[in-house]
Structures are given as C-alpha cells and as structure tokens.
Amino acid sequence: MSLLAAFCPTGRLRASINLGNPILAGRDTAGAPCGVSVDLARALAAQLGAELDLVVFDSAGKSVEAVANEQADVGFFAVDPKRGEAIAFTKPYVLIEGSYLVREDSPLRDNAEVDAPGHDVVVGLGSAYDLYLTRELKRATIVRAPTSPAVVDTFISGDHAVAAGVRQQLEADVRRVAGLRLLPGRFMTIGQAMGLPKGRPAEAAAYLSAFVEARKADGFVAEALRRHGIDGASVAPPAVTPGG
C-alpha cells in the first residue's frame, strides 16, 4: 500500500476539525474554518499531494468519533488514554491549560478545594478535561454540557459550583458574563496532538509523527499561533527519541 493510500483511502485527505476549542480552530469573517489545526491540515495535504476535505464538528467528542470510526483520516485532539484505544497519536504540537471558573462570591479559592462533596463541576461532553476529571475527581459530581463553548451557560443556568475548560475559553466567558472569576493556576496541562485511526499502517503513523515534529521545529506552529492571535498556548517541546 502506498503512503497516500494509507492516509487517504477515499482518495482525498479528510481532516476532522473541532470548532469547540478556540485554540485549535474557529471561523473567519466569511464563515470558513480557520486556525492552527486547519493550517496544519492544509500543510499535510500539500506535503502528501492530496486534495483536502475539512470535516467540521462543534465538539471534541464528535471530532474524535469521526477519526475513530474512519469517517475522517486525521484529526487534532488532546492526548488521552481513552482516546488512544482507537486513535494513534503523535506527540503534542501545542500545550494549553485546563482551568476552573467560579462565581465571584464563591468560597472556592484554590483548585485543590474543588473535589469535595456537594460540588458539581460542569464540563464539555467528551472533552479532554471531561475524560481527565472523570478519572481524577473522587468526591465532586461531573455535569456535562453538550459542547465546550456551552459550559459556562450551562454552569450559570443550573446554578452549579464550578465550570471547567480551556483557559482561553473561560477567560472569554469572564469578559462576556459579569460576576465570574477563574481560580488561579491550572488543574491540568493539555497536550494537543494529531492522530489517525489506529488501524492505519504503521508507516502512516510514523509519517504523521515526523510531520508534526518538523512543523514544530521549523516554526510553522509558532507562526500559526501568532497569525491567529492565540495567547496562552505554547509550542510543545520536541519529542524525546529513544536513547536521546
């Protein structure tokens, strides 16, 4: 099987794009998908010599399902062990923070205070921080909003204790809605990587990993973050090679 066929069994590269994470993607003034992940998808398609189709979703969970079910060939996700059952991940290309948001009058002042009986934490269904907090929180209760951008509205309408999400999304919500504040620091660092269906040939996974490392090393990812005005995210460090 050729490398192109391994990536594109339909003859075109189908890239799963998640609009639910503003660090990765959004829409431009004309309504077309744009962002770091879109730029990387176009660069990969150009390098492979393939035509590109953007398969766009409003949540991470739907974007993951598309790749896991081979309805898309590559995607852009936070690395998580559960997702790794169906998706072969590269090393991260971007690191972002997961943070907590509360009301101004909340007694909560520290991330360590969140996991307590009687606290309900609103997350985006199927998001990386949903998967992480589902494993990590032992006493608080998880409440799932349909998408990550809907987390704060769900938090407010349900009179919940805490909202969790990507820091930049929560910062935008603080500016949008009065009477909210972020807890200091972060509860997790989220490594955003590329991935493809686990059943694809090993050569394709290796090629994708090399592509990501090259785009970190040559400044492509850093320039894309600058071009799209993304603050608070950093280019992930180079992958550590065996023996290196």
QUIJO-V683697 format. One record per residue. N is the residue number from 0. RES is the residue in three letters. SS is DSSP state (@ for helix, = for strand, . for the rest). NEAR is the number of other ideal C-beta (glycine too) atoms within 12 Angstrom. Layout:
n: {N & N}
res: {RES & RES}
ss: {SS & SS}
near: {NEAR & NEAR}
This chain:
n: {0 & 1 & 2 & 3 & 4 & 5 & 6 & 7 & 8 & 9 & 10 & 11 & 12 & 13 & 14 & 15 & 16 & 17 & 18 & 19 & 20 & 21 & 22 & 23 & 24 & 25 & 26 & 27 & 28 & 29 & 30 & 31 & 32 & 33 & 34 & 35 & 36 & 37 & 38 & 39 & 40 & 41 & 42 & 43 & 44 & 45 & 46 & 47 & 48 & 49 & 50 & 51 & 52 & 53 & 54 & 55 & 56 & 57 & 58 & 59 & 60 & 61 & 62 & 63 & 64 & 65 & 66 & 67 & 68 & 69 & 70 & 71 & 72 & 73 & 74 & 75 & 76 & 77 & 78 & 79 & 80 & 81 & 82 & 83 & 84 & 85 & 86 & 87 & 88 & 89 & 90 & 91 & 92 & 93 & 94 & 95 & 96 & 97 & 98 & 99 & 100 & 101 & 102 & 103 & 104 & 105 & 106 & 107 & 108 & 109 & 110 & 111 & 112 & 113 & 114 & 115 & 116 & 117 & 118 & 119 & 120 & 121 & 122 & 123 & 124 & 125 & 126 & 127 & 128 & 129 & 130 & 131 & 132 & 133 & 134 & 135 & 136 & 137 & 138 & 139 & 140 & 141 & 142 & 143 & 144 & 145 & 146 & 147 & 148 & 149 & 150 & 151 & 152 & 153 & 154 & 155 & 156 & 157 & 158 & 159 & 160 & 161 & 162 & 163 & 164 & 165 & 166 & 167 & 168 & 169 & 170 & 171 & 172 & 173 & 174 & 175 & 176 & 177 & 178 & 179 & 180 & 181 & 182 & 183 & 184 & 185 & 186 & 187 & 188 & 189 & 190 & 191 & 192 & 193 & 194 & 195 & 196 & 197 & 198 & 199 & 200 & 201 & 202 & 203 & 204 & 205 & 206 & 207 & 208 & 209 & 210 & 211 & 212 & 213 & 214 & 215 & 216 & 217 & 218 & 219 & 220 & 221 & 222 & 223 & 224 & 225 & 226 & 227 & 228 & 229 & 230 & 231 & 232 & 233 & 234 & 235 & 236 & 237 & 238 & 239 & 240 & 241 & 242 & 243}
res: {MET & SER & LEU & LEU & ALA & ALA & PHE & CYS & PRO & THR & GLY & ARG & LEU & ARG & ALA & SER & ILE & ASN & LEU & GLY & ASN & PRO & ILE & LEU & ALA & GLY & ARG & ASP & THR & ALA & GLY & ALA & PRO & CYS & GLY & VAL & SER & VAL & ASP & LEU & ALA & ARG & ALA & LEU & ALA & ALA & GLN & LEU & GLY & ALA & GLU & LEU & ASP & LEU & VAL & VAL & PHE & ASP & SER & ALA & GLY & LYS & SER & VAL & GLU & ALA & VAL & ALA & ASN & GLU & GLN & ALA & ASP & VAL & GLY & PHE & PHE & ALA & VAL & ASP & PRO & LYS & ARG & GLY & GLU & ALA & ILE & ALA & PHE & THR & LYS & PRO & TYR & VAL & LEU & ILE & GLU & GLY & SER & TYR & LEU & VAL & ARG & GLU & ASP & SER & PRO & LEU & ARG & ASP & ASN & ALA & GLU & VAL & ASP & ALA & PRO & GLY & HIS & ASP & VAL & VAL & VAL & GLY & LEU & GLY & SER & ALA & TYR & ASP & LEU & TYR & LEU & THR & ARG & GLU & LEU & LYS & ARG & ALA & THR & ILE & VAL & ARG & ALA & PRO & THR & SER & PRO & ALA & VAL & VAL & ASP & THR & PHE & ILE & SER & GLY & ASP & HIS & ALA & VAL & ALA & ALA & GLY & VAL & ARG & GLN & GLN & LEU & GLU & ALA & ASP & VAL & ARG & ARG & VAL & ALA & GLY & LEU & ARG & LEU & LEU & PRO & GLY & ARG & PHE & MET & THR & ILE & GLY & GLN & ALA & MET & GLY & LEU & PRO & LYS & GLY & ARG & PRO & ALA & GLU & ALA & ALA & ALA & TYR & LEU & SER & ALA & PHE & VAL & GLU & ALA & ARG & LYS & ALA & ASP & GLY & PHE & VAL & ALA & GLU & ALA & LEU & ARG & ARG & HIS & GLY & ILE & ASP & GLY & ALA & SER & VAL & ALA & PRO & PRO & ALA & VAL & THR & PRO & GLY & GLY}
ss: {. & . & @ & @ & @ & @ & @ & . & . & . & . & . & = & = & = & = & = & = & . & . & . & . & . & . & . & = & = & . & . & . & . & . & = & = & . & @ & @ & @ & @ & @ & @ & @ & @ & @ & @ & @ & @ & @ & . & . & . & = & = & = & = & = & = & . & . & @ & @ & @ & @ & @ & @ & @ & @ & @ & . & . & . & . & . & = & = & = & = & = & . & . & . & . & @ & @ & @ & . & = & = & = & . & . & . & . & = & = & = & = & = & = & = & = & = & = & . & . & . & . & . & . & . & @ & @ & @ & . & . & . & . & . & . & = & = & = & = & = & . & . & . & @ & @ & @ & @ & @ & @ & @ & @ & @ & . & . & . & . & = & = & = & = & = & . & . & @ & @ & @ & @ & @ & @ & @ & @ & @ & @ & . & . & . & . & = & = & = & = & = & @ & @ & @ & @ & @ & @ & @ & @ & @ & @ & . & . & . & = & = & = & . & . & . & . & . & = & = & = & = & = & = & = & = & = & = & . & . & . & . & @ & @ & @ & @ & @ & @ & @ & @ & @ & @ & @ & @ & @ & @ & @ & @ & . & . & @ & @ & @ & @ & @ & @ & @ & @ & . & . & . & . & . & . & = & = & . & . & . & . & . & . & . & . & .}
near: {13 & 16 & 24 & 24 & 19 & 26 & 39 & 29 & 23 & 18 & 17 & 23 & 37 & 32 & 44 & 44 & 41 & 46 & 33 & 42 & 44 & 32 & 44 & 49 & 41 & 29 & 18 & 15 & 7 & 7 & 10 & 16 & 31 & 28 & 36 & 41 & 48 & 34 & 33 & 41 & 44 & 28 & 29 & 39 & 26 & 17 & 24 & 28 & 16 & 28 & 20 & 31 & 25 & 34 & 32 & 31 & 33 & 27 & 34 & 49 & 35 & 30 & 45 & 40 & 25 & 34 & 39 & 31 & 20 & 24 & 22 & 39 & 43 & 51 & 50 & 52 & 50 & 48 & 34 & 32 & 15 & 23 & 33 & 24 & 16 & 24 & 38 & 33 & 36 & 38 & 31 & 35 & 47 & 44 & 29 & 40 & 34 & 44 & 37 & 45 & 45 & 35 & 24 & 15 & 11 & 24 & 16 & 28 & 17 & 19 & 29 & 18 & 23 & 38 & 26 & 20 & 13 & 16 & 29 & 28 & 44 & 41 & 48 & 43 & 29 & 35 & 47 & 47 & 46 & 39 & 32 & 30 & 38 & 24 & 16 & 22 & 30 & 15 & 18 & 29 & 23 & 33 & 29 & 30 & 36 & 24 & 31 & 49 & 31 & 27 & 44 & 38 & 24 & 29 & 35 & 23 & 15 & 20 & 14 & 32 & 33 & 44 & 51 & 51 & 51 & 46 & 36 & 33 & 43 & 39 & 24 & 24 & 34 & 26 & 15 & 16 & 21 & 11 & 16 & 29 & 24 & 36 & 32 & 18 & 17 & 25 & 35 & 31 & 26 & 41 & 34 & 46 & 42 & 47 & 43 & 44 & 33 & 20 & 19 & 29 & 21 & 16 & 19 & 33 & 30 & 20 & 27 & 42 & 29 & 23 & 35 & 41 & 27 & 23 & 37 & 33 & 19 & 17 & 14 & 27 & 41 & 22 & 18 & 32 & 32 & 16 & 17 & 28 & 17 & 33 & 16 & 25 & 34 & 22 & 29 & 31 & 17 & 21 & 23 & 10 & 10 & 5 & 4 & 6}
